[in-house]
């Protein structure tokens, strides 16, 4: 029923993906975004947050040098 409705739209950019195909598309197209967010989180005063940010920043910096 959904597919018939979409066909009637006559829109070349609209298509129906069954749930399994949609999940597969998500797996193939998802990326990762890394954002340290130091300016926001470091103001919490929590030493564990500050240490986590320091470790994350170092890891990101090291990864950039490898590429």
KOLGU-4560 file (N, C-alpha, C; in nm, 3 decimals, padded with zeros to 5 digits):
<recs>
<n_xx: 00.081 n_yy: -00.119 n_zz: 00.000 ca_xx: 00.000 ca_yy: 00.000 ca_zz: 00.000 c_xx: 00.086 c_yy: 00.127 c_zz: 00.000 mol: A seq: 1 type: UNK>
<n_xx: 00.189 n_yy: 00.129 n_zz: 00.082 ca_xx: 00.278 ca_yy: 00.246 ca_zz: 00.086 c_xx: 00.348 c_yy: 00.263 c_zz: -00.048 mol: A seq: 2 type: UNK>
<n_xx: 00.395 n_yy: 00.152 n_zz: -00.104 ca_xx: 00.465 ca_yy: 00.161 ca_zz: -00.232 c_xx: 00.375 c_yy: 00.215 c_zz: -00.342 mol: A seq: 3 type: UNK>
<n_xx: 00.249 n_yy: 00.174 n_zz: -00.343 ca_xx: 00.155 ca_yy: 00.223 ca_zz: -00.445 c_xx: 00.132 c_yy: 00.374 c_zz: -00.429 mol: A seq: 4 type: UNK>
<n_xx: 00.124 n_yy: 00.419 n_zz: -00.305 ca_xx: 00.106 ca_yy: 00.561 ca_zz: -00.279 c_xx: 00.227 c_yy: 00.641 c_zz: -00.328 mol: A seq: 5 type: UNK>
<n_xx: 00.344 n_yy: 00.589 n_zz: -00.302 ca_xx: 00.465 ca_yy: 00.658 ca_zz: -00.345 c_xx: 00.478 c_yy: 00.662 c_zz: -00.497 mol: A seq: 6 type: UNK>
<n_xx: 00.436 n_yy: 00.556 n_zz: -00.563 ca_xx: 00.440 ca_yy: 00.555 ca_zz: -00.711 c_xx: 00.351 c_yy: 00.665 c_zz: -00.766 mol: A seq: 7 type: UNK>
<n_xx: 00.237 n_yy: 00.686 n_zz: -00.705 ca_xx: 00.145 ca_yy: 00.790 ca_zz: -00.752 c_xx: 00.203 c_yy: 00.931 c_zz: -00.735 mol: A seq: 8 type: UNK>
<n_xx: 00.298 n_yy: 00.948 n_zz: -00.645 ca_xx: 00.362 ca_yy: 01.080 ca_zz: -00.630 c_xx: 00.444 c_yy: 01.118 c_zz: -00.752 mol: A seq: 9 type: UNK>
<n_xx: 00.491 n_yy: 01.017 n_zz: -00.824 ca_xx: 00.572 ca_yy: 01.040 ca_zz: -00.944 c_xx: 00.693 c_yy: 01.128 c_zz: -00.911 mol: A seq: 10 type: UNK>
<n_xx: 00.755 n_yy: 01.101 n_zz: -00.797 ca_xx: 00.873 ca_yy: 01.176 ca_zz: -00.752 c_xx: 00.995 c_yy: 01.086 c_zz: -00.762 mol: A seq: 11 type: UNK>
<n_xx: 01.091 n_yy: 01.119 n_zz: -00.848 ca_xx: 01.208 ca_yy: 01.032 ca_zz: -00.865 c_xx: 01.297 c_yy: 01.025 c_zz: -00.742 mol: A seq: 12 type: UNK>
<n_xx: 01.280 n_yy: 01.113 n_zz: -00.646 ca_xx: 01.365 ca_yy: 01.117 ca_zz: -00.527 c_xx: 01.301 c_yy: 01.050 c_zz: -00.405 mol: A seq: 13 type: UNK>
<n_xx: 01.180 n_yy: 01.001 n_zz: -00.420 ca_xx: 01.110 ca_yy: 00.937 ca_zz: -00.309 c_xx: 01.102 c_yy: 00.788 c_zz: -00.335 mol: A seq: 14 type: UNK>
<n_xx: 01.144 n_yy: 00.710 n_zz: -00.236 ca_xx: 01.133 ca_yy: 00.565 ca_zz: -00.249 c_xx: 01.109 c_yy: 00.503 c_zz: -00.112 mol: A seq: 15 type: UNK>
<n_xx: 01.053 n_yy: 00.386 n_zz: -00.114 ca_xx: 01.025 ca_yy: 00.313 ca_zz: 00.009 c_xx: 01.136 c_yy: 00.213 c_zz: 00.034 mol: A seq: 16 type: UNK>
<n_xx: 01.189 n_yy: 00.214 n_zz: 00.155 ca_xx: 01.287 ca_yy: 00.114 ca_zz: 00.194 c_xx: 01.226 c_yy: 00.029 c_zz: 00.305 mol: A seq: 17 type: UNK>
<n_xx: 01.223 n_yy: -00.101 n_zz: 00.284 ca_xx: 01.178 ca_yy: -00.188 ca_zz: 00.393 c_xx: 01.271 c_yy: -00.171 c_zz: 00.514 mol: A seq: 18 type: UNK>
<n_xx: 01.226 n_yy: -00.202 n_zz: 00.633 ca_xx: 01.307 ca_yy: -00.179 ca_zz: 00.753 c_xx: 01.449 c_yy: -00.236 c_zz: 00.745 mol: A seq: 19 type: UNK>
<n_xx: 01.465 n_yy: -00.356 n_zz: 00.694 ca_xx: 01.599 ca_yy: -00.416 ca_zz: 00.686 c_xx: 01.689 c_yy: -00.338 c_zz: 00.590 mol: A seq: 20 type: UNK>
<n_xx: 01.636 n_yy: -00.297 n_zz: 00.477 ca_xx: 01.714 ca_yy: -00.218 ca_zz: 00.381 c_xx: 01.750 c_yy: -00.081 c_zz: 00.439 mol: A seq: 21 type: UNK>
<n_xx: 01.658 n_yy: -00.023 n_zz: 00.516 ca_xx: 01.685 ca_yy: 00.106 ca_zz: 00.580 c_xx: 01.798 c_yy: 00.093 c_zz: 00.682 mol: A seq: 22 type: UNK>
<n_xx: 01.794 n_yy: -00.013 n_zz: 00.764 ca_xx: 01.900 ca_yy: -00.035 ca_zz: 00.862 c_xx: 02.035 c_yy: -00.054 c_zz: 00.793 mol: A seq: 23 type: UNK>
<n_xx: 02.036 n_yy: -00.128 n_zz: 00.682 ca_xx: 02.160 ca_yy: -00.150 ca_zz: 00.607 c_xx: 02.212 c_yy: -00.018 c_zz: 00.551 mol: A seq: 24 type: UNK>
<n_xx: 02.123 n_yy: 00.066 n_zz: 00.500 ca_xx: 02.164 ca_yy: 00.197 ca_zz: 00.449 c_xx: 02.225 c_yy: 00.281 c_zz: 00.559 mol: A seq: 25 type: UNK>
<n_xx: 02.166 n_yy: 00.279 n_zz: 00.677 ca_xx: 02.222 ca_yy: 00.354 ca_zz: 00.790 c_xx: 02.361 c_yy: 00.305 c_zz: 00.825 mol: A seq: 26 type: UNK>
<n_xx: 02.380 n_yy: 00.175 n_zz: 00.827 ca_xx: 02.512 ca_yy: 00.120 ca_zz: 00.860 c_xx: 02.617 c_yy: 00.163 c_zz: 00.758 mol: A seq: 27 type: UNK>
<n_xx: 02.578 n_yy: 00.171 n_zz: 00.632 ca_xx: 02.672 ca_yy: 00.204 ca_zz: 00.526 c_xx: 02.703 c_yy: 00.353 c_zz: 00.519 mol: A seq: 28 type: UNK>
<n_xx: 02.613 n_yy: 00.437 n_zz: 00.567 ca_xx: 02.630 ca_yy: 00.580 ca_zz: 00.547 c_xx: 02.662 c_yy: 00.658 c_zz: 00.673 mol: A seq: 29 type: UNK>
<n_xx: 02.656 n_yy: 00.594 n_zz: 00.789 ca_xx: 02.683 ca_yy: 00.667 ca_zz: 00.912 c_xx: 02.831 c_yy: 00.694 c_zz: 00.926 mol: A seq: 30 type: UNK>
<n_xx: 02.861 n_yy: 00.812 n_zz: 00.974 ca_xx: 02.998 ca_yy: 00.848 ca_zz: 01.005 c_xx: 03.008 c_yy: 00.882 c_zz: 01.151 mol: A seq: 31 type: UNK>
<n_xx: 03.124 n_yy: 00.926 n_zz: 01.189 ca_xx: 03.143 ca_yy: 00.966 ca_zz: 01.328 c_xx: 03.191 c_yy: 01.109 c_zz: 01.331 mol: A seq: 32 type: UNK>
<n_xx: 03.137 n_yy: 01.182 n_zz: 01.424 ca_xx: 03.180 ca_yy: 01.320 ca_zz: 01.444 c_xx: 03.236 c_yy: 01.328 c_zz: 01.584 mol: A seq: 33 type: UNK>
<n_xx: 03.356 n_yy: 01.381 n_zz: 01.592 ca_xx: 03.419 ca_yy: 01.396 ca_zz: 01.722 c_xx: 03.429 c_yy: 01.544 c_zz: 01.753 mol: A seq: 34 type: UNK>
<n_xx: 03.377 n_yy: 01.580 n_zz: 01.869 ca_xx: 03.381 ca_yy: 01.719 ca_zz: 01.911 c_xx: 03.419 c_yy: 01.722 c_zz: 02.057 mol: A seq: 35 type: UNK>
<n_xx: 03.528 n_yy: 01.786 n_zz: 02.089 ca_xx: 03.577 ca_yy: 01.787 ca_zz: 02.226 c_xx: 03.486 c_yy: 01.869 c_zz: 02.315 mol: A seq: 36 type: UNK>
<n_xx: 03.441 n_yy: 01.984 n_zz: 02.271 ca_xx: 03.352 ca_yy: 02.066 ca_zz: 02.351 c_xx: 03.414 c_yy: 02.120 c_zz: 02.478 mol: A seq: 37 type: UNK>
<n_xx: 03.541 n_yy: 02.146 n_zz: 02.475 ca_xx: 03.612 ca_yy: 02.190 ca_zz: 02.596 c_xx: 03.551 c_yy: 02.315 c_zz: 02.657 mol: A seq: 38 type: UNK>
<n_xx: 03.514 n_yy: 02.411 n_zz: 02.574 ca_xx: 03.463 ca_yy: 02.537 ca_zz: 02.627 c_xx: 03.336 c_yy: 02.520 c_zz: 02.707 mol: A seq: 39 type: UNK>
<n_xx: 03.256 n_yy: 02.423 n_zz: 02.674 ca_xx: 03.130 ca_yy: 02.403 ca_zz: 02.744 c_xx: 03.146 c_yy: 02.314 c_zz: 02.867 mol: A seq: 40 type: UNK>
<n_xx: 03.208 n_yy: 02.199 n_zz: 02.852 ca_xx: 03.212 ca_yy: 02.102 ca_zz: 02.960 c_xx: 03.315 c_yy: 02.132 c_zz: 03.067 mol: A seq: 41 type: UNK>
<n_xx: 03.424 n_yy: 02.198 n_zz: 03.032 ca_xx: 03.529 ca_yy: 02.218 ca_zz: 03.131 c_xx: 03.487 c_yy: 02.315 c_zz: 03.240 mol: A seq: 42 type: UNK>
<n_xx: 03.381 n_yy: 02.390 n_zz: 03.220 ca_xx: 03.334 ca_yy: 02.484 ca_zz: 03.322 c_xx: 03.256 c_yy: 02.415 c_zz: 03.433 mol: A seq: 43 type: UNK>
<n_xx: 03.234 n_yy: 02.284 n_zz: 03.419 ca_xx: 03.156 ca_yy: 02.214 ca_zz: 03.521 c_xx: 03.232 c_yy: 02.204 c_zz: 03.652 mol: A seq: 44 type: UNK>
<n_xx: 03.364 n_yy: 02.216 n_zz: 03.647 ca_xx: 03.444 ca_yy: 02.203 ca_zz: 03.768 c_xx: 03.465 c_yy: 02.060 c_zz: 03.812 mol: A seq: 45 type: UNK>
<n_xx: 03.409 n_yy: 01.964 n_zz: 03.740 ca_xx: 03.422 ca_yy: 01.823 ca_zz: 03.774 c_xx: 03.557 c_yy: 01.772 c_zz: 03.727 mol: A seq: 46 type: UNK>
<n_xx: 03.645 n_yy: 01.728 n_zz: 03.819 ca_xx: 03.779 ca_yy: 01.682 ca_zz: 03.777 c_xx: 03.774 c_yy: 01.562 c_zz: 03.684 mol: A seq: 47 type: UNK>
<n_xx: 03.671 n_yy: 01.476 n_zz: 03.697 ca_xx: 03.662 ca_yy: 01.360 ca_zz: 03.607 c_xx: 03.629 c_yy: 01.405 c_zz: 03.466 mol: A seq: 48 type: UNK>
<n_xx: 03.544 n_yy: 01.505 n_zz: 03.452 ca_xx: 03.511 ca_yy: 01.558 ca_zz: 03.320 c_xx: 03.635 c_yy: 01.620 c_zz: 03.259 mol: A seq: 49 type: UNK>
<n_xx: 03.708 n_yy: 01.698 n_zz: 03.337 ca_xx: 03.830 ca_yy: 01.763 ca_zz: 03.286 c_xx: 03.931 c_yy: 01.659 c_zz: 03.240 mol: A seq: 50 type: UNK>
<n_xx: 03.949 n_yy: 01.551 n_zz: 03.316 ca_xx: 04.043 ca_yy: 01.446 ca_zz: 03.279 c_xx: 03.996 c_yy: 01.374 c_zz: 03.152 mol: A seq: 51 type: UNK>
<n_xx: 03.868 n_yy: 01.346 n_zz: 03.142 ca_xx: 03.814 ca_yy: 01.280 ca_zz: 03.023 c_xx: 03.837 c_yy: 01.367 c_zz: 02.899 mol: A seq: 52 type: UNK>
<n_xx: 03.815 n_yy: 01.496 n_zz: 02.914 ca_xx: 03.837 ca_yy: 01.588 ca_zz: 02.801 c_xx: 03.983 c_yy: 01.592 c_zz: 02.762 mol: A seq: 53 type: UNK>
<n_xx: 04.070 n_yy: 01.591 n_zz: 02.861 ca_xx: 04.215 ca_yy: 01.593 ca_zz: 02.832 c_xx: 04.255 c_yy: 01.468 c_zz: 02.756 mol: A seq: 54 type: UNK>
<n_xx: 04.206 n_yy: 01.352 n_zz: 02.800 ca_xx: 04.239 ca_yy: 01.226 ca_zz: 02.733 c_xx: 04.182 c_yy: 01.222 c_zz: 02.591 mol: A seq: 55 type: UNK>
<n_xx: 04.060 n_yy: 01.269 n_zz: 02.575 ca_xx: 03.997 ca_yy: 01.271 ca_zz: 02.443 c_xx: 04.072 c_yy: 01.364 c_zz: 02.349 mol: A seq: 56 type: UNK>
<n_xx: 04.111 n_yy: 01.479 n_zz: 02.399 ca_xx: 04.185 ca_yy: 01.576 ca_zz: 02.317 c_xx: 04.318 c_yy: 01.516 c_zz: 02.271 mol: A seq: 57 type: UNK>
<n_xx: 04.387 n_yy: 01.448 n_zz: 02.360 ca_xx: 04.514 ca_yy: 01.384 ca_zz: 02.325 c_xx: 04.493 c_yy: 01.276 c_zz: 02.221 mol: A seq: 58 type: UNK>
<n_xx: 04.389 n_yy: 01.197 n_zz: 02.238 ca_xx: 04.360 ca_yy: 01.089 ca_zz: 02.143 c_xx: 04.329 c_yy: 01.145 c_zz: 02.005 mol: A seq: 59 type: UNK>
<n_xx: 04.251 n_yy: 01.251 n_zz: 01.998 ca_xx: 04.217 ca_yy: 01.314 ca_zz: 01.870 c_xx: 04.342 c_yy: 01.371 c_zz: 01.805 mol: A seq: 60 type: UNK>
<n_xx: 04.423 n_yy: 01.436 n_zz: 01.884 ca_xx: 04.546 ca_yy: 01.496 ca_zz: 01.832 c_xx: 04.638 c_yy: 01.388 c_zz: 01.776 mol: A seq: 61 type: UNK>
<n_xx: 04.652 n_yy: 01.278 n_zz: 01.848 ca_xx: 04.737 ca_yy: 01.168 ca_zz: 01.801 c_xx: 04.682 c_yy: 01.107 c_zz: 01.673 mol: A seq: 62 type: UNK>
<n_xx: 04.551 n_yy: 01.093 n_zz: 01.663 ca_xx: 04.489 ca_yy: 01.035 ca_zz: 01.544 c_xx: 04.511 c_yy: 01.124 c_zz: 01.422 mol: A seq: 63 type: UNK>
<n_xx: 04.509 n_yy: 01.254 n_zz: 01.442 ca_xx: 04.531 ca_yy: 01.346 ca_zz: 01.330 c_xx: 04.673 c_yy: 01.336 c_zz: 01.276 mol: A seq: 64 type: UNK>
<n_xx: 04.768 n_yy: 01.311 n_zz: 01.365 ca_xx: 04.907 ca_yy: 01.300 ca_zz: 01.322 c_xx: 04.934 c_yy: 01.170 c_zz: 01.247 mol: A seq: 65 type: UNK>
<n_xx: 04.857 n_yy: 01.066 n_zz: 01.275 ca_xx: 04.873 ca_yy: 00.938 ca_zz: 01.207 c_xx: 04.824 c_yy: 00.945 c_zz: 01.065 mol: A seq: 66 type: UNK>
<n_xx: 04.716 n_yy: 01.021 n_zz: 01.041 ca_xx: 04.656 ca_yy: 01.029 ca_zz: 00.907 c_xx: 04.745 c_yy: 01.106 c_zz: 00.822 mol: A seq: 67 type: UNK>
</recs>
